[in-house]
Amino acid sequence: MDLKEVKTFQAILREGTFSKAAQKLNYAQSTITNHIQKLENEIGFKLFERGWEAKLTDSGEIFAKEIHSLIKHWDFVLEQSKAIEKEEVGTINIGAIETAATILPSTISQFREIKPNVTCNITVGNTDTLINLLDSGMIDFAIGGKPYKENGYSFIHLYEEEISVIFSKKYYQNPITIQSLNDITEYPVFIGGENCLYYTKFEEELSHIDSKPFYYTVSQILSIPLYIHNFPSIGVVLSSSKLSDNIVKVPLELKNPFIPIGIIQKKDNKYLSNIKKLFLDLIRDSFDRE
């Protein structure tokens, strides 16, 4: 099997059509078709139903489930071979939640001093998105909240985040008008999307009260403080978020406001290279020093 042909197959799976895969790989569509035909001849069965859509055959579905592992194995062998030749080049694909992404610049700076020819690709998203990227092989590991469903994942604890409730000083009055979770329901709430781990945690905090707030969801948590100044409203953020002087944290007692943050990896990831292990060590060291 030619690695180009297998990677062409992977590109079709990711992009959804032959034509989009051709654009992504900068190939002519005839080259894409030729690669797939060669691959089918080598493995002895059809991968796709013929037609405009890239619809997999039953055999193709089975082959597709193993393709990411197969390519990772090849990449691992190649990377190990390059290391032997002292050509320390390669790519690390990292996922991180917004607040954790702020520690990566210093880690990359340290890493560059040791491995200047290794590229780092960073994807920022919520934990749910990052786990999906892990499953698809798009990232090597993630820094995010501890998954509720831990089957299939390993988690190395780094630190604790804490849910904070914020209000604009423009509307925050004395005496304090927000003293309990029940008071929050009187205001619209700006919060991360439903797939955010801390959204779920906040919902758990509200589960014992009868009424629920009106939500506006914002995909970028760090931008939530920008939304609470135009009308009386609540922001729900993480404690590490930097807040301006015109914002006040509401002193509410929550039952369990803490969210464990750490390194998430797939348990079946057998092919984590020494270069990637080094990067993880640097991340752990940066938190050990704090």
C-alpha positions as CSV (number, residue, x, y, z in Angstrom):
1,M,0.0,0.0,0.0
2,D,1.2,3.5,-0.9
3,L,1.0,6.0,1.9
4,K,-0.2,8.7,-0.5
5,E,-3.1,6.5,-1.5
6,V,-4.1,5.9,2.1
7,K,-3.8,9.6,3.0
8,T,-6.0,10.4,0.0
9,F,-8.6,8.0,1.4
10,Q,-8.4,9.7,4.8
11,A,-8.8,13.2,3.2
12,I,-12.0,12.0,1.4
13,L,-13.3,10.8,4.8
14,R,-12.6,14.2,6.4
15,E,-13.8,16.4,3.5
16,G,-16.8,14.4,2.5
17,T,-16.3,14.4,-1.3
18,F,-13.7,13.5,-3.8
19,S,-13.6,17.1,-5.2
20,K,-13.1,18.7,-1.7
21,A,-10.4,16.2,-1.0
22,A,-8.7,17.2,-4.3
23,Q,-8.8,20.9,-3.3
24,K,-7.5,20.1,0.2
25,L,-4.6,18.1,-1.1
26,N,-4.0,20.3,-4.2
27,Y,-4.5,17.4,-6.5
28,A,-6.5,17.1,-9.7
29,Q,-9.7,15.1,-9.1
30,S,-8.5,12.5,-11.6
31,T,-5.4,11.9,-9.3
32,I,-7.7,11.4,-6.3
33,T,-9.8,8.9,-8.3
34,N,-6.6,7.1,-9.5
35,H,-5.3,6.8,-5.9
36,I,-8.5,5.2,-4.7
37,Q,-8.6,2.8,-7.7
38,K,-5.0,1.7,-7.0
39,L,-5.8,1.3,-3.3
40,E,-8.9,-0.8,-4.0
41,N,-6.9,-3.0,-6.4
42,E,-4.2,-3.5,-3.7
43,I,-6.7,-4.4,-0.9
44,G,-9.1,-6.4,-3.1
45,F,-12.4,-4.7,-2.4
46,K,-14.3,-1.5,-3.2
47,L,-14.1,1.3,-0.7
48,F,-16.8,3.6,-2.2
49,E,-20.1,3.2,-3.9
50,R,-19.7,4.8,-7.3
51,G,-21.4,8.1,-7.7
52,W,-21.0,11.8,-6.9
53,E,-21.2,11.3,-3.1
54,A,-18.3,9.6,-1.2
55,K,-20.5,6.9,0.2
56,L,-18.6,4.0,1.8
57,T,-19.3,0.4,1.1
58,D,-19.7,-2.0,4.0
59,S,-16.1,-3.1,3.6
60,G,-15.0,0.5,3.3
61,E,-16.7,1.3,6.6
62,I,-14.6,-1.3,8.3
63,F,-11.4,-0.1,6.6
64,A,-12.2,3.5,7.5
65,K,-12.4,2.7,11.3
66,E,-8.8,1.5,11.2
67,I,-7.3,4.1,8.9
68,H,-6.3,6.7,11.5
69,S,-4.5,4.0,13.6
70,L,-2.7,2.8,10.4
71,I,-1.5,6.2,9.4
72,K,-0.4,7.0,13.0
73,H,1.6,3.8,12.9
74,W,3.3,4.8,9.7
75,D,4.0,8.3,11.0
76,F,5.4,6.9,14.2
77,V,7.8,4.7,12.3
78,L,8.9,7.5,10.1
79,E,9.3,9.9,13.0
80,Q,11.4,7.3,14.9
81,S,13.5,6.8,11.8
82,K,14.1,10.5,11.5
83,A,15.1,10.8,15.1
84,I,17.7,8.1,14.6
85,E,19.1,10.2,11.7
86,K,19.1,13.2,14.1
87,E,16.7,15.0,11.8
88,E,14.4,16.2,14.6
89,V,11.6,17.6,12.6
90,G,7.9,16.9,12.8
91,T,4.5,18.3,13.9
92,I,2.6,18.3,17.2
93,N,-1.2,18.8,17.1
94,I,-2.4,20.2,20.4
95,G,-5.9,21.0,21.5
96,A,-6.7,23.3,24.5
97,I,-9.6,25.0,26.1
98,E,-9.5,28.8,26.0
99,T,-8.2,29.5,29.5
100,A,-5.6,26.7,29.3
101,A,-4.3,27.9,26.0
102,T,-2.8,30.9,27.7
103,I,-0.1,28.8,29.2
104,L,1.0,27.4,25.8
105,P,3.1,30.3,24.6
106,S,5.7,29.9,27.4
107,T,5.7,26.1,26.9
108,I,6.3,26.5,23.1
109,S,9.1,29.0,23.9
110,Q,10.9,26.4,26.0
111,F,10.2,23.6,23.5
112,R,11.6,25.7,20.7
113,E,14.9,26.0,22.5
114,I,15.2,22.2,22.5
115,K,13.4,21.3,19.2
116,P,13.5,24.3,17.0
117,N,12.4,22.4,13.8
118,V,9.2,20.9,15.3
119,T,6.0,22.6,14.3
120,C,3.1,23.0,16.8
121,N,-0.5,23.3,15.5
122,I,-2.9,24.6,18.2
123,T,-6.7,24.2,18.1
124,V,-8.7,26.1,20.7
125,G,-12.2,24.8,21.6
126,N,-14.3,23.4,24.5
127,T,-13.6,20.0,26.0
128,D,-16.3,18.2,24.0
129,T,-14.9,19.5,20.7
130,L,-11.4,18.6,21.7
131,I,-12.5,15.0,22.5
132,N,-14.1,14.7,19.1
133,L,-10.8,15.9,17.5
134,L,-8.9,13.3,19.6
135,D,-11.3,10.5,18.4
136,S,-10.8,11.5,14.8
137,G,-7.0,11.7,15.1
138,M,-6.9,15.4,14.3
139,I,-5.0,16.2,17.5
140,D,-2.4,14.2,19.5
141,F,-3.6,15.3,23.0
142,A,-5.7,18.0,24.6
143,I,-5.7,20.3,27.7
144,G,-9.2,20.4,28.9
145,G,-11.8,19.5,31.6
146,K,-11.9,16.0,33.0
147,P,-14.3,14.1,30.7
148,Y,-17.5,12.8,32.4
149,K,-17.1,9.6,30.4
150,E,-13.5,8.5,31.0
151,N,-13.7,5.2,29.1
152,G,-11.1,5.2,26.4
153,Y,-9.3,8.3,27.8
154,S,-6.4,9.0,30.2
155,F,-6.4,12.2,32.3
156,I,-3.4,13.8,33.9
157,H,-4.5,16.4,36.4
158,L,-2.9,19.9,36.1
159,Y,-5.0,22.4,38.1
160,E,-8.5,23.3,39.1
161,E,-10.7,25.9,37.4
162,E,-13.6,27.5,39.4
163,I,-16.9,28.9,38.1
164,S,-17.3,32.6,38.8
165,V,-20.4,34.7,38.4
166,I,-19.8,38.3,37.2
167,F,-21.8,41.5,36.9
168,S,-21.1,44.9,35.4
169,K,-20.4,47.6,38.0
170,K,-22.6,49.8,35.9
171,Y,-25.7,47.9,37.1
172,Y,-24.4,46.3,40.3
173,Q,-26.0,48.1,43.3
174,N,-25.5,48.3,47.0
175,P,-26.9,46.8,49.0
176,I,-26.1,43.6,47.1
177,T,-29.1,42.5,45.0
178,I,-27.7,39.1,44.1
179,Q,-27.3,36.9,47.2
180,S,-28.3,33.4,46.0
181,L,-28.8,31.3,42.9
182,N,-32.5,32.1,43.0
183,D,-31.6,35.8,42.4
184,I,-29.6,34.9,39.3
185,T,-32.8,33.7,37.5
186,E,-34.1,37.3,37.5
187,Y,-31.4,38.3,35.0
188,P,-30.4,37.0,31.5
189,V,-27.2,35.0,31.7
190,F,-24.3,35.0,29.3
191,I,-22.5,31.6,29.4
192,G,-20.5,29.2,27.2
193,G,-22.3,26.8,24.8
194,E,-24.2,23.8,25.9
195,N,-21.3,21.5,25.1
196,C,-19.0,23.3,27.5
197,L,-18.2,21.4,30.6
198,Y,-18.7,24.3,32.8
199,Y,-22.2,24.9,31.3
200,T,-23.1,21.4,32.6
201,K,-21.5,22.2,36.0
202,F,-23.5,25.4,36.3
203,E,-26.7,23.6,35.3
204,E,-26.0,21.1,38.2
205,E,-25.8,24.0,40.6
206,L,-29.2,25.2,39.4
207,S,-30.8,21.8,39.5
208,H,-32.2,22.2,43.1
209,I,-34.0,25.5,42.4
210,D,-37.4,25.7,40.6
211,S,-36.8,28.5,38.1
212,K,-34.1,28.7,35.4
213,P,-32.4,31.7,33.9
214,F,-32.7,32.9,30.3
215,Y,-29.5,32.0,28.5
216,Y,-27.4,33.7,25.9
217,T,-24.6,31.3,24.9
218,V,-21.2,32.6,23.7
219,S,-18.7,30.1,22.2
220,Q,-15.6,32.1,23.3
221,I,-15.7,32.2,27.1
222,L,-13.0,34.9,27.4
223,S,-15.3,37.3,25.5
224,I,-18.3,36.9,27.9
225,P,-17.3,40.0,30.0
226,L,-17.8,42.2,26.9
227,Y,-21.5,41.3,26.8
228,I,-22.7,42.3,30.3
229,H,-22.4,46.1,30.1
230,N,-25.3,47.1,27.8
231,F,-28.2,45.9,30.0
232,P,-28.4,44.3,33.5
233,S,-27.2,40.7,33.0
234,I,-25.0,38.0,34.5
235,G,-21.9,36.5,33.1
236,V,-20.7,33.0,34.0
237,V,-16.9,32.6,33.5
238,L,-14.0,30.7,34.8
239,S,-11.9,32.1,37.7
240,S,-8.7,32.4,35.6
241,S,-10.5,34.8,33.2
242,K,-8.9,38.3,33.3
243,L,-11.5,40.9,34.3
244,S,-11.4,44.7,33.9
245,D,-12.0,47.1,36.7
246,N,-15.6,47.8,35.6
247,I,-16.6,44.2,36.4
248,V,-17.3,42.7,39.9
249,K,-17.4,39.0,40.9
250,V,-20.6,38.2,42.7
251,P,-19.8,36.4,46.0
252,L,-22.1,33.4,45.6
253,E,-21.5,30.1,47.4
254,L,-21.8,27.2,45.0
255,K,-21.9,23.6,46.1
256,N,-19.1,22.4,43.7
257,P,-17.8,25.1,41.5
258,F,-14.5,23.3,40.7
259,I,-13.6,21.8,37.4
260,P,-10.4,19.6,37.1
261,I,-8.3,20.6,34.1
262,G,-5.6,18.3,32.7
263,I,-4.0,16.5,29.8
264,I,-6.5,14.2,27.9
265,Q,-5.2,11.4,25.7
266,K,-6.7,8.4,24.1
267,K,-5.7,5.2,26.1
268,D,-5.1,3.3,22.8
269,N,-2.5,5.9,21.6
270,K,0.5,3.7,21.4
271,Y,2.4,5.9,19.0
272,L,3.2,9.0,21.1
273,S,6.7,9.9,20.0
274,N,9.5,11.1,22.3
275,I,9.1,14.6,20.9
276,K,5.4,14.7,21.9
277,K,6.2,13.2,25.3
278,L,8.8,16.0,25.8
279,F,6.2,18.6,25.1
280,L,3.8,17.0,27.6
281,D,6.6,17.0,30.2
282,L,7.2,20.7,29.7
283,I,3.5,21.4,30.2
284,R,3.5,19.4,33.5
285,D,6.7,21.1,34.7
286,S,5.1,24.6,34.1
287,F,2.3,23.8,36.4
288,D,4.5,22.1,39.0
289,R,6.5,25.3,39.3
290,E,3.3,27.4,40.0
